Amino acid sequence: MQTKASQNFLKSINRVDTFKLSSYEIKKEINNDSELKKAFFQAVSNSSWANYGYLVAFEFSDSLTEEMERLNQSFGIGVIELNANPYQSKILFPAKFRNLDFKTIDKLCKINKEFEKFIEQTEKLMTAADRYYKSTEKELDEICDDYFANDTEVENYCKDNNIPS
């Protein structure tokens, strides 16, 4: 480990056995075999640092189910059909657990300062005393993607971006 962020993360993760990282590759729709394979291997590549990797889309062509199952079995990437109402989203194929690849995490920390900051904040969150937890969580929220506060925000975002709901 060459970066301080990845060194501290490695030490912390070994003390916190209930902590798991997931990666999500999100697409609007996947209509054919070529699109599926391209998106799937982006998910494989982009989840190399995580315990679980997922390919997520609002729409999958029905003709792709068999190929999604084969790819899931071969590479362990899960598949989620997303719905504007998150309670109606479905895990079509669950992701398989993988041990963290600390060499990849270290390399990504060296070449991507935002990823390094994410790892630093994650490590702080894992080791924070209860009284510091909220401020550490707030720092992590500042560097991660925004999330919707309610269903109305989700619906408006979907309408504004022509996403089927």
C-alpha positions as a Markdown table, in Angstrom:
| # | Residue | x | y | z |
|---|---|---|---|---|
| 1 | Met | 0.0 | 0.0 | 0.0 |
| 2 | Gln | 1.5 | 3.3 | -1.1 |
| 3 | Thr | -1.2 | 5.8 | -0.1 |
| 4 | Lys | -2.0 | 6.7 | 3.5 |
| 5 | Ala | -5.7 | 6.5 | 2.7 |
| 6 | Ser | -5.5 | 2.9 | 1.6 |
| 7 | Gln | -3.2 | 1.9 | 4.4 |
| 8 | Asn | -5.6 | 3.3 | 7.0 |
| 9 | Phe | -8.5 | 1.8 | 5.2 |
| 10 | Leu | -6.9 | -1.7 | 5.3 |
| 11 | Lys | -6.2 | -1.4 | 9.0 |
| 12 | Ser | -9.8 | -0.3 | 9.7 |
| 13 | Ile | -11.5 | -2.9 | 7.5 |
| 14 | Asn | -9.7 | -5.7 | 9.4 |
| 15 | Arg | -11.3 | -4.4 | 12.6 |
| 16 | Val | -14.8 | -3.9 | 11.3 |
| 17 | Asp | -16.1 | -7.3 | 10.0 |
| 18 | Thr | -19.6 | -6.2 | 9.2 |
| 19 | Phe | -18.7 | -3.5 | 6.6 |
| 20 | Lys | -19.3 | -4.2 | 2.9 |
| 21 | Leu | -18.8 | -2.0 | -0.1 |
| 22 | Ser | -21.0 | -2.1 | -3.2 |
| 23 | Ser | -20.6 | -0.6 | -6.7 |
| 24 | Tyr | -23.4 | 0.2 | -9.1 |
| 25 | Glu | -23.2 | 0.7 | -12.9 |
| 26 | Ile | -26.4 | 2.4 | -13.8 |
| 27 | Lys | -28.0 | 2.6 | -17.3 |
| 28 | Lys | -31.3 | 3.9 | -18.5 |
| 29 | Glu | -32.1 | 0.9 | -20.6 |
| 30 | Ile | -30.4 | -2.2 | -22.1 |
| 31 | Asn | -32.1 | -3.4 | -25.2 |
| 32 | Asn | -29.8 | -5.9 | -26.9 |
| 33 | Asp | -27.0 | -8.3 | -26.4 |
| 34 | Ser | -24.3 | -5.8 | -27.4 |
| 35 | Glu | -25.5 | -3.2 | -25.0 |
| 36 | Leu | -25.8 | -5.8 | -22.2 |
| 37 | Lys | -22.2 | -7.0 | -22.7 |
| 38 | Lys | -20.8 | -3.5 | -22.9 |
| 39 | Ala | -22.6 | -2.4 | -19.7 |
| 40 | Phe | -21.9 | -5.6 | -17.9 |
| 41 | Phe | -18.2 | -5.4 | -18.4 |
| 42 | Gln | -18.2 | -1.8 | -17.4 |
| 43 | Ala | -19.8 | -3.0 | -14.1 |
| 44 | Val | -17.1 | -5.7 | -13.8 |
| 45 | Ser | -14.3 | -3.2 | -14.3 |
| 46 | Asn | -15.8 | -0.5 | -12.1 |
| 47 | Ser | -16.5 | -2.8 | -9.2 |
| 48 | Ser | -13.0 | -4.1 | -8.9 |
| 49 | Trp | -12.7 | -2.3 | -5.6 |
| 50 | Ala | -16.0 | -3.4 | -4.0 |
| 51 | Asn | -17.3 | -6.5 | -2.3 |
| 52 | Tyr | -20.4 | -6.5 | -4.5 |
| 53 | Gly | -20.9 | -5.2 | -8.0 |
| 54 | Tyr | -24.2 | -4.5 | -9.7 |
| 55 | Leu | -25.5 | -3.6 | -13.1 |
| 56 | Val | -28.7 | -1.5 | -12.7 |
| 57 | Ala | -31.1 | -0.3 | -15.4 |
| 58 | Phe | -34.7 | 0.9 | -15.6 |
| 59 | Glu | -35.4 | -1.4 | -18.5 |
| 60 | Phe | -34.0 | -4.7 | -19.7 |
| 61 | Ser | -35.2 | -6.4 | -22.8 |
| 62 | Asp | -37.0 | -9.7 | -21.9 |
| 63 | Ser | -34.8 | -11.5 | -24.5 |
| 64 | Leu | -31.7 | -10.9 | -22.3 |
| 65 | Thr | -32.6 | -12.8 | -19.2 |
| 66 | Glu | -30.7 | -16.0 | -20.2 |
| 67 | Glu | -27.5 | -14.1 | -21.0 |
| 68 | Met | -27.8 | -12.0 | -17.8 |
| 69 | Glu | -28.0 | -15.2 | -15.8 |
| 70 | Arg | -24.9 | -16.7 | -17.6 |
| 71 | Leu | -22.9 | -13.5 | -17.1 |
| 72 | Asn | -24.0 | -13.3 | -13.4 |
| 73 | Gln | -22.9 | -16.9 | -12.9 |
| 74 | Ser | -19.5 | -16.3 | -14.6 |
| 75 | Phe | -18.6 | -13.0 | -13.1 |
| 76 | Gly | -20.7 | -12.5 | -10.0 |
| 77 | Ile | -22.1 | -9.2 | -11.0 |
| 78 | Gly | -25.7 | -8.7 | -9.8 |
| 79 | Val | -28.5 | -7.3 | -11.9 |
| 80 | Ile | -31.1 | -4.9 | -10.6 |
| 81 | Glu | -34.2 | -3.7 | -12.5 |
| 82 | Leu | -34.7 | -0.2 | -11.1 |
| 83 | Asn | -38.1 | 1.4 | -10.7 |
| 84 | Ala | -38.8 | 5.1 | -9.9 |
| 85 | Asn | -40.4 | 3.8 | -6.8 |
| 86 | Pro | -37.4 | 2.1 | -5.1 |
| 87 | Tyr | -39.7 | -0.3 | -3.3 |
| 88 | Gln | -40.8 | -1.8 | -6.6 |
| 89 | Ser | -37.2 | -2.3 | -7.8 |
| 90 | Lys | -36.2 | -6.0 | -8.2 |
| 91 | Ile | -32.9 | -7.8 | -7.8 |
| 92 | Leu | -33.0 | -10.1 | -10.9 |
| 93 | Phe | -29.7 | -11.8 | -10.1 |
| 94 | Pro | -27.9 | -11.3 | -6.8 |
| 95 | Ala | -24.2 | -10.2 | -6.7 |
| 96 | Lys | -21.7 | -12.6 | -5.4 |
| 97 | Phe | -19.4 | -11.6 | -2.5 |
| 98 | Arg | -15.8 | -10.8 | -3.3 |
| 99 | Asn | -13.0 | -10.0 | -1.0 |
| 100 | Leu | -11.7 | -6.4 | -1.3 |
| 101 | Asp | -8.8 | -6.0 | -3.7 |
| 102 | Phe | -6.5 | -3.7 | -1.7 |
| 103 | Lys | -4.0 | -3.3 | -4.5 |
| 104 | Thr | -6.7 | -1.9 | -6.8 |
| 105 | Ile | -8.0 | 0.3 | -4.0 |
| 106 | Asp | -4.5 | 1.7 | -3.5 |
| 107 | Lys | -3.9 | 2.2 | -7.2 |
| 108 | Leu | -7.3 | 4.0 | -7.5 |
| 109 | Cys | -6.4 | 6.2 | -4.6 |
| 110 | Lys | -3.2 | 7.2 | -6.4 |
| 111 | Ile | -4.8 | 8.1 | -9.7 |
| 112 | Asn | -8.2 | 9.4 | -8.6 |
| 113 | Lys | -8.3 | 12.0 | -5.8 |
| 114 | Glu | -12.1 | 11.8 | -5.4 |
| 115 | Phe | -11.8 | 8.1 | -4.9 |
| 116 | Glu | -9.1 | 8.6 | -2.3 |
| 117 | Lys | -11.3 | 11.1 | -0.5 |
| 118 | Phe | -14.2 | 8.5 | -0.6 |
| 119 | Ile | -11.9 | 5.9 | 1.0 |
| 120 | Glu | -10.6 | 8.4 | 3.6 |
| 121 | Gln | -14.2 | 9.3 | 4.6 |
| 122 | Thr | -15.3 | 5.6 | 4.6 |
| 123 | Glu | -12.4 | 4.8 | 6.9 |
| 124 | Lys | -13.4 | 7.6 | 9.2 |
| 125 | Leu | -17.0 | 6.5 | 9.3 |
| 126 | Met | -16.0 | 2.9 | 10.1 |
| 127 | Thr | -13.8 | 4.0 | 13.0 |
| 128 | Ala | -15.7 | 7.0 | 14.3 |
| 129 | Ala | -16.8 | 7.1 | 17.9 |
| 130 | Asp | -20.6 | 7.6 | 18.2 |
| 131 | Arg | -20.2 | 11.3 | 19.0 |
| 132 | Tyr | -18.3 | 11.9 | 15.8 |
| 133 | Tyr | -20.4 | 9.7 | 13.6 |
| 134 | Lys | -22.8 | 12.4 | 12.4 |
| 135 | Ser | -20.1 | 14.8 | 11.3 |
| 136 | Thr | -18.2 | 12.1 | 9.5 |
| 137 | Glu | -21.4 | 10.9 | 7.8 |
| 138 | Lys | -22.0 | 14.5 | 6.7 |
| 139 | Glu | -18.5 | 14.7 | 5.2 |
| 140 | Leu | -19.1 | 11.5 | 3.2 |
| 141 | Asp | -22.5 | 12.8 | 2.0 |
| 142 | Glu | -20.7 | 15.9 | 0.6 |
| 143 | Ile | -18.5 | 13.8 | -1.7 |
| 144 | Cys | -21.1 | 11.1 | -2.7 |
| 145 | Asp | -23.9 | 11.5 | -5.2 |
| 146 | Asp | -27.0 | 13.2 | -4.0 |
| 147 | Tyr | -30.0 | 11.1 | -3.1 |
| 148 | Phe | -33.7 | 12.0 | -3.1 |
| 149 | Ala | -35.4 | 13.0 | 0.0 |
| 150 | Asn | -38.9 | 11.8 | -1.0 |
| 151 | Asp | -41.0 | 10.2 | -3.8 |
| 152 | Thr | -41.9 | 13.6 | -5.3 |
| 153 | Glu | -38.3 | 14.4 | -6.0 |
| 154 | Val | -37.8 | 11.0 | -7.6 |
| 155 | Glu | -40.9 | 11.5 | -9.8 |
| 156 | Asn | -39.8 | 15.0 | -10.8 |
| 157 | Tyr | -36.3 | 13.8 | -11.7 |
| 158 | Cys | -37.6 | 11.0 | -13.8 |
| 159 | Lys | -40.0 | 13.3 | -15.6 |
| 160 | Asp | -37.3 | 15.9 | -16.2 |
| 161 | Asn | -34.9 | 13.2 | -17.6 |
| 162 | Asn | -37.4 | 11.2 | -19.6 |
| 163 | Ile | -37.0 | 8.2 | -17.4 |
| 164 | Pro | -40.0 | 5.8 | -17.4 |
| 165 | Ser | -41.7 | 5.4 | -14.0 |
